[in-house]
C-alpha cells in the first residue's frame, strides 16, 4: 500500500476465522503519536517488554514522534495490536 492510499483510508475493517472456527472482526486505524501514545504504549509494553523481554529503555525511540502509527481495535474498541512505519 502506498502512503497516499493509507492517508486516504484512515481505517480498515477486517473479518477472519480464528483457530476455533469463530468469526472475529477488528478495525485498524491510523493514529498519531501525540494523541494516542498512551494506547500505543500500553500494547507495546505488554508485547515487547512483558512478553518478549525487550529492555524498556530501548522500546521507545526518537522515531516514534515522526512515524506513522496504526492501532488494531477489537469489536469493543479495545486495543489489540499496533504497527509503526
WOHU-V727636 format. One line per field, one symbol per residue. psi: psi as a letter, one per 30 degrees, with the letter a starting at -180 (. if undefined). burial: b if it has 9 or more other ideal C-beta (glycine too) atoms within 8 Angstrom, else e. A space follows every 10 residues. Layout:
psi->???
burial->???
//
This chain:
psi->kleeeeefif lkkkklkafg gkklklkkkk lleefgeeee eeeeeeeeee eghkkefgek affeeflkkk kkkafggkkf llkk.
burial->eeeeebeeee eeeeeeeeee eeebbbbbbb bebeebbebb bbbbbbbbbe eeeeeeeebe eeebeebebb bbbbeeeebe ebebe
//
